[in-house]
Amino acid sequence: MNNKHLFLDKVTEHVKSNEAKEWIKVEMSHHIQLAKEGWIKKGLTQMEAEEKAIEEMGSPMQLGRELSAIHRPIIDWVIVSLTVSLLMIGILPVVTYDIHFIGEKLLTVIGGMAVVIGIMFFDYRKLAQYGYLFYIVGSLLLLSIIFFSNFSINGAAYLKFGPILVKGIMAIPFFLLAWASFFSKKDFSYIFFLCLFFFSCVLFLFGFDSISTVFIYIFTVVVMLFWSKFSKKKVLLTLGTGISIFLLINTYIYITRGNYRLNRLMAFFFPEKYGDDAGWFYLYRDKMWASLKWIGSSEADTYFVNYTDTVFLHLAFEFGYVMAGILILLFTALIVKMFINVKYIKNSYAKLLIIGATALYSVQVIYNIGMCVGLLPITSLSLPFISYGIVPTIINALLIGLILSIIRRKNFQ
């Protein structure tokens, strides 16, 4: 072992983080090499130049302690606290239900916390090389739903395994990991991107999933694309392509599924006209908001709202404007805190991951609350961490865990 390696070992002996040790060795080796080349130009031999460069670095013990303080892993306690708060609030809608529901929800909350913590300690950088594998897994999941679906809700196809429903939106995190890997590669061509993007959209089309899933997928990809190496012209072209595909899918669904979808859309714009059909829920929702008070509602009738897609309505009418305000405040703080971290991330793969994960999480929150307050049409979309259901909770816990994993390692990227 030469002097340089001995010196680097002595430096990293005083670094607490094992992950930071490897990064510090690479970084220090680079600085020693630069200094060595400088001394060689001044006339020293290879060995003399290396010894001089190492000597300039100073005491390995002091250097190791200083680097350990600078490159320590970080835990974003604000994001952790906000996530735990939302998970705990998610228990409230089922506290008056059967003990079976309460038990399942508690297990979901514990499972969500475990996933967030587990993924935070996992080194996300190990995923960067598996972009094609994640794309294949996402595609296979959608193909399985297309060919082997055994359950259907409002025209959307699912795979049902006991109490667990597998639907198309669960493929999006795999595609997110794939696109982050692809976009961070210098040799990834725009034509290849268009082919993969079009193919995945076709799978969502034939997967007979809800419109909201297709919208969320296209939105997430387009947001990530804005931070990719591609020019703004290509980004805008993709945005136009995405909108065209989205409209094409909508047209296809309206044609193949009769008037059901069209009636639901028209009921959003003209609820009184469709009051005896799909419009009744919009009228019912307006009536609920009209009876709302700051703390609960004396006239609250939550029989027609549930603890999944319309859980925000459920909580608002159980606990009033205060709870609605608390939820909006917590979600806003979490999204803003996640997005703020983007400017501190230097690694392109990490930056794309954090942007994609934040976009995917945010669009679910914004659409769900938007449809519950009357700004958007009602569709099948859960509110992250609040709605009942273990699979959506685990998926969103994965996203938060991934972001925390990136933040944890931002000092040694």
Solvent accessible surface area in square Angstrom, and as a share of the most:
residue,aa,sasa,rsa
1,M,164,0.73
2,N,72,0.37
3,N,73,0.37
4,K,33,0.14
5,H,88,0.39
6,L,84,0.42
7,F,14,0.06
8,L,7,0.04
9,D,46,0.24
10,K,108,0.46
11,V,0,0.00
12,T,7,0.04
13,E,124,0.56
14,H,58,0.26
15,V,5,0.03
16,K,188,0.80
17,S,15,0.09
18,N,112,0.58
19,E,60,0.27
20,A,0,0.00
21,K,54,0.23
22,E,111,0.50
23,W,61,0.22
24,I,2,0.01
25,K,61,0.26
26,V,106,0.61
27,E,60,0.27
28,M,12,0.05
29,S,30,0.19
30,H,99,0.44
31,H,77,0.35
32,I,0,0.00
33,Q,73,0.32
34,L,95,0.47
35,A,27,0.21
36,K,26,0.11
37,E,77,0.35
38,G,31,0.30
39,W,53,0.19
40,I,60,0.30
41,K,178,0.75
42,K,149,0.63
43,G,63,0.61
44,L,56,0.28
45,T,78,0.46
46,Q,117,0.52
47,M,141,0.63
48,E,83,0.37
49,A,0,0.00
50,E,27,0.12
51,E,83,0.37
52,K,72,0.31
53,A,0,0.00
54,I,23,0.12
55,E,123,0.55
56,E,102,0.46
57,M,48,0.21
58,G,40,0.39
59,S,53,0.34
60,P,36,0.23
61,M,90,0.40
62,Q,105,0.47
63,L,30,0.15
64,G,0,0.00
65,R,145,0.53
66,E,84,0.38
67,L,24,0.12
68,S,13,0.09
69,A,60,0.47
70,I,103,0.52
71,H,23,0.10
72,R,141,0.51
73,P,40,0.25
74,I,45,0.23
75,I,47,0.24
76,D,13,0.07
77,W,164,0.58
78,V,76,0.44
79,I,0,0.00
80,V,26,0.15
81,S,60,0.39
82,L,22,0.11
83,T,1,0.01
84,V,53,0.31
85,S,41,0.27
86,L,0,0.00
87,L,2,0.01
88,M,93,0.41
89,I,23,0.12
90,G,1,0.01
91,I,21,0.11
92,L,54,0.27
93,P,4,0.02
94,V,1,0.01
95,V,73,0.42
96,T,119,0.69
97,Y,78,0.30
98,D,83,0.43
99,I,136,0.69
100,H,108,0.48
101,F,61,0.26
102,I,34,0.17
103,G,28,0.27
104,E,66,0.29
105,K,4,0.01
106,L,77,0.38
107,L,121,0.60
108,T,7,0.04
109,V,4,0.03
110,I,107,0.54
111,G,21,0.20
112,G,0,0.00
113,M,50,0.22
114,A,60,0.46
115,V,32,0.19
116,V,6,0.04
117,I,90,0.46
118,G,43,0.41
119,I,41,0.21
120,M,10,0.04
121,F,103,0.43
122,F,77,0.32
123,D,21,0.11
124,Y,0,0.00
125,R,70,0.26
126,K,119,0.51
127,L,33,0.16
128,A,32,0.25
129,Q,133,0.59
130,Y,96,0.37
131,G,1,0.01
132,Y,102,0.39
133,L,96,0.48
134,F,26,0.11
135,Y,15,0.06
136,I,92,0.47
137,V,52,0.30
138,G,0,0.00
139,S,9,0.06
140,L,101,0.50
141,L,35,0.17
142,L,2,0.01
143,L,57,0.29
144,S,35,0.22
145,I,2,0.01
146,I,45,0.23
147,F,144,0.60
148,F,144,0.60
149,S,47,0.30
150,N,95,0.49
151,F,75,0.31
152,S,73,0.47
153,I,72,0.36
154,N,84,0.43
155,G,37,0.35
156,A,5,0.04
157,A,12,0.10
158,Y,9,0.04
159,L,17,0.08
160,K,76,0.32
161,F,121,0.51
162,G,51,0.49
163,P,127,0.80
164,I,73,0.37
165,L,50,0.25
166,V,21,0.12
167,K,40,0.17
168,G,1,0.01
169,I,26,0.13
170,M,18,0.08
171,A,0,0.00
172,I,2,0.01
173,P,17,0.11
174,F,68,0.28
175,F,0,0.00
176,L,3,0.02
177,L,24,0.12
178,A,0,0.00
179,W,1,0.00
180,A,0,0.00
181,S,1,0.00
182,F,0,0.00
183,F,6,0.02
184,S,35,0.23
185,K,69,0.29
186,K,190,0.80
187,D,124,0.64
188,F,7,0.03
189,S,55,0.36
190,Y,18,0.07
191,I,121,0.61
192,F,82,0.34
193,F,0,0.00
194,L,46,0.23
195,C,75,0.45
196,L,23,0.11
197,F,1,0.00
198,F,114,0.48
199,F,93,0.39
200,S,0,0.00
201,C,1,0.01
202,V,41,0.23
203,L,8,0.04
204,F,2,0.01
205,L,21,0.10
206,F,90,0.37
207,G,2,0.02
208,F,74,0.31
209,D,7,0.04
210,S,7,0.05
211,I,33,0.17
212,S,5,0.03
213,T,4,0.03
214,V,2,0.01
215,F,74,0.31
216,I,1,0.00
217,Y,1,0.00
218,I,14,0.07
219,F,77,0.32
220,T,2,0.01
221,V,1,0.01
222,V,10,0.06
223,V,32,0.19
224,M,0,0.00
225,L,0,0.00
226,F,75,0.31
227,W,106,0.37
228,S,18,0.12
229,K,101,0.43
230,F,20,0.08
231,S,59,0.38
232,K,121,0.51
233,K,166,0.70
234,K,81,0.34
235,V,1,0.00
236,L,108,0.54
237,L,102,0.51
238,T,0,0.00
239,L,60,0.30
240,G,36,0.35
241,T,43,0.25
242,G,0,0.00
243,I,91,0.46
244,S,66,0.42
245,I,15,0.08
246,F,46,0.19
247,L,105,0.52
248,L,110,0.55
249,I,2,0.01
250,N,20,0.10
251,T,68,0.40
252,Y,67,0.25
253,I,3,0.02
254,Y,56,0.21
255,I,130,0.66
256,T,70,0.41
257,R,41,0.15
258,G,42,0.41
259,N,102,0.52
260,Y,93,0.35
261,R,23,0.08
262,L,78,0.39
263,N,45,0.23
264,R,56,0.21
265,L,58,0.29
266,M,61,0.27
267,A,0,0.00
268,F,39,0.16
269,F,120,0.50
270,F,104,0.43
271,P,20,0.13
272,E,132,0.59
273,K,160,0.68
274,Y,46,0.17
275,G,17,0.16
276,D,154,0.80
277,D,76,0.39
278,A,24,0.19
279,G,0,0.00
280,W,107,0.37
281,F,26,0.11
282,Y,10,0.04
283,L,64,0.32
284,Y,29,0.11
285,R,12,0.04
286,D,73,0.38
287,K,153,0.65
288,M,9,0.04
289,W,47,0.17
290,A,90,0.70
291,S,24,0.15
292,L,14,0.07
293,K,107,0.46
294,W,181,0.64
295,I,131,0.67
296,G,10,0.09
297,S,18,0.12
298,S,93,0.60
299,E,130,0.58
300,A,40,0.31
301,D,76,0.40
302,T,28,0.16
303,Y,175,0.66
304,F,105,0.44
305,V,8,0.05
306,N,65,0.33
307,Y,39,0.15
308,T,44,0.25
309,D,31,0.16
310,T,7,0.04
311,V,0,0.00
312,F,1,0.00
313,L,0,0.00
314,H,11,0.05
315,L,0,0.00
316,A,1,0.01
317,F,1,0.01
318,E,83,0.37
319,F,68,0.28
320,G,0,0.00
321,Y,86,0.33
322,V,63,0.36
323,M,22,0.10
324,A,8,0.06
325,G,38,0.37
326,I,71,0.36
327,L,0,0.00
328,I,76,0.39
329,L,126,0.63
330,L,30,0.15
331,F,3,0.01
332,T,69,0.40
333,A,40,0.31
334,L,0,0.00
335,I,32,0.16
336,V,75,0.43
337,K,52,0.22
338,M,0,0.00
339,F,97,0.41
340,I,78,0.40
341,N,6,0.03
342,V,11,0.06
343,K,143,0.60
344,Y,115,0.44
345,I,2,0.01
346,K,183,0.78
347,N,53,0.27
348,S,63,0.41
349,Y,12,0.05
350,A,0,0.00
351,K,53,0.23
352,L,5,0.02
353,L,0,0.00
354,I,0,0.00
355,I,3,0.01
356,G,0,0.00
357,A,0,0.00
358,T,6,0.04
359,A,9,0.07
360,L,3,0.02
361,Y,0,0.00
362,S,12,0.08
363,V,10,0.05
364,Q,8,0.04
365,V,5,0.03
366,I,111,0.56
367,Y,32,0.12
368,N,0,0.00
369,I,22,0.11
370,G,7,0.06
371,M,0,0.00
372,C,0,0.00
373,V,55,0.31
374,G,24,0.23
375,L,132,0.66
376,L,57,0.28
377,P,33,0.21
378,I,31,0.16
379,T,19,0.11
380,S,40,0.26
381,L,5,0.03
382,S,16,0.10
383,L,1,0.00
384,P,1,0.01
385,F,3,0.01
386,I,1,0.01
387,S,5,0.03
388,Y,39,0.15
389,G,21,0.20
390,I,80,0.41
391,V,29,0.17
392,P,35,0.22
393,T,3,0.02
394,I,46,0.23
395,I,24,0.12
396,N,1,0.00
397,A,0,0.00
398,L,68,0.34
399,L,4,0.02
400,I,0,0.00
401,G,0,0.00
402,L,13,0.07
403,I,0,0.00
404,L,1,0.00
405,S,0,0.00
406,I,0,0.00
407,I,3,0.01
408,R,36,0.13
409,R,1,0.00
410,K,49,0.21
411,N,43,0.22
412,F,1,0.00
413,Q,45,0.20
